[in-house]
């Protein structure tokens, strides 16, 4: 085997190994699956400090709810919509029928909302602090059948 062919094979194997290691180590990206059967999806606009329900069938906002924060995160599934309001450090429950905040649960410093499942809001807290019982039980969720 010539030296040139040996270098070519070594480089090819090194590139292949790097691709495999990169694929194993990669964390990917977080995405939300939205059910657009109802024709509406909740969206945020940090510049206008607002949350709105956009009807995808007619390309218009059905509902607009103003907030007091430009830093907000929206969590939604088929039955529930929650707004993580960083200015108030609270988890706001949005009533979809009226487009208003129906309940607000204060969040302690350092606690972030990680994920919305079919029946739970999963909070992330530093390991040194347990979550207060009030946060664990205050938000009520609709009953979920078939899960």
C-alpha positions as CSV (number, residue, x, y, z in Angstrom):
1,X,0.0,0.0,0.0
2,X,1.4,3.3,-0.9
3,X,1.8,6.2,1.5
4,X,-0.8,8.3,-0.3
5,X,-3.4,5.5,-0.1
6,X,-2.7,5.0,3.6
7,X,-3.2,8.7,4.4
8,X,-6.4,8.7,2.4
9,X,-7.8,5.7,4.3
10,X,-6.8,7.1,7.6
11,X,-8.4,10.5,6.9
12,X,-11.6,8.8,5.7
13,X,-11.8,6.7,8.9
14,X,-11.1,9.7,11.1
15,X,-13.9,11.7,9.4
16,X,-16.3,8.7,9.8
17,X,-15.4,8.3,13.5
18,X,-15.9,12.1,14.1
19,X,-19.3,11.9,12.5
20,X,-20.4,8.9,14.6
21,X,-19.1,10.6,17.8
22,X,-20.8,13.8,16.9
23,X,-24.1,12.0,16.3
24,X,-23.9,10.3,19.7
25,X,-22.9,13.4,21.7
26,X,-25.4,15.8,20.0
27,X,-28.2,16.9,22.2
28,X,-30.6,17.8,19.4
29,X,-33.2,20.6,19.7
30,X,-36.4,21.0,21.6
31,X,-39.5,21.3,19.6
32,X,-43.2,21.5,20.4
33,X,-45.9,19.5,18.7
34,X,-49.0,21.6,18.2
35,X,-52.4,20.2,17.3
36,X,-53.7,22.6,14.7
37,X,-57.0,20.7,14.2
38,X,-58.8,23.4,16.1
39,X,-57.4,26.1,13.8
40,X,-55.8,28.1,16.7
41,X,-52.4,28.2,18.3
42,X,-51.2,30.5,21.1
43,X,-48.2,32.8,20.3
44,X,-46.2,35.5,22.1
45,X,-44.8,38.8,21.0
46,X,-42.1,40.1,23.4
47,X,-41.9,43.5,21.7
48,X,-45.5,44.2,22.3
49,X,-45.6,42.3,25.6
50,X,-48.6,40.3,24.5
51,X,-49.9,36.7,24.2
52,X,-52.4,35.9,21.5
53,X,-54.4,33.1,20.1
54,X,-53.8,33.0,16.3
55,X,-56.4,31.3,14.1
56,X,-54.3,29.5,11.4
57,X,-57.3,29.0,9.2
58,X,-58.1,32.7,8.7
59,X,-54.7,34.1,9.6
60,X,-55.9,36.4,12.4
61,X,-55.6,36.8,16.1
62,X,-58.8,35.7,18.0
63,X,-57.6,36.8,21.4
64,X,-54.9,39.2,22.7
65,X,-53.8,39.2,26.3
66,X,-51.3,41.9,27.4
67,X,-48.6,41.1,30.0
68,X,-46.2,43.2,32.1
69,X,-43.1,41.4,30.8
70,X,-41.1,41.1,27.6
71,X,-39.6,37.9,29.0
72,X,-42.2,35.2,28.8
73,X,-42.5,31.6,27.8
74,X,-45.7,29.9,26.6
75,X,-46.6,26.3,27.4
76,X,-49.5,24.7,25.7
77,X,-51.1,21.4,24.9
78,X,-54.6,20.4,23.6
79,X,-56.4,21.4,26.8
80,X,-54.2,23.9,28.7
81,X,-52.2,27.1,28.1
82,X,-49.7,28.5,30.7
83,X,-47.6,31.6,30.6
84,X,-44.3,31.7,32.5
85,X,-44.1,35.4,33.4
86,X,-40.5,36.2,34.4
87,X,-41.3,39.8,35.5
88,X,-43.8,38.5,38.2
89,X,-41.9,35.2,38.7
90,X,-45.2,33.4,38.2
91,X,-46.9,30.6,36.2
92,X,-50.1,32.1,34.9
93,X,-53.0,29.9,33.9
94,X,-54.7,31.2,30.8
95,X,-58.4,30.6,30.4
96,X,-58.8,29.8,26.7
97,X,-62.5,30.6,26.5
98,X,-62.2,34.2,27.9
99,X,-58.5,34.9,27.0
100,X,-57.7,36.0,30.6
101,X,-55.4,34.8,33.3
102,X,-57.6,32.6,35.6
103,X,-55.0,31.8,38.2
104,X,-51.4,32.7,38.9
105,X,-48.9,30.6,40.9
106,X,-45.8,32.4,42.3
107,X,-42.5,30.7,41.4
108,X,-39.6,30.9,43.9
109,X,-36.3,32.3,42.6
110,X,-34.2,29.8,40.7
111,X,-37.2,27.7,39.7
112,X,-37.9,27.3,36.0
113,X,-40.6,25.6,34.1
114,X,-39.1,22.8,32.0
115,X,-42.0,21.1,30.3
116,X,-45.8,20.7,29.9
117,X,-47.1,17.1,29.7
118,X,-50.7,16.0,29.2
119,X,-51.5,16.5,32.9
120,X,-48.5,18.2,34.6
121,X,-46.3,21.2,34.5
122,X,-42.8,20.0,35.3
123,X,-40.7,22.5,37.3
124,X,-37.0,22.5,37.6
125,X,-35.5,23.6,40.9
126,X,-31.9,23.6,42.1
127,X,-31.2,20.3,44.0
128,X,-30.6,22.1,47.3
129,X,-34.2,23.5,47.4
130,X,-37.3,21.4,47.5
131,X,-40.4,22.9,45.9
132,X,-42.9,24.4,48.3
133,X,-46.1,22.3,48.7
134,X,-48.2,25.3,47.5
135,X,-46.7,25.1,44.1
136,X,-47.1,21.3,43.9
137,X,-50.8,21.4,44.6
138,X,-52.2,24.9,43.6
139,X,-52.6,24.5,39.8
140,X,-55.5,22.2,38.9
141,X,-55.4,20.3,35.7
142,X,-58.3,18.9,33.7
143,X,-58.8,15.2,34.0
144,X,-57.0,13.3,31.2
145,X,-58.5,10.0,30.0
146,X,-56.7,7.4,27.9
147,X,-53.2,8.4,29.0
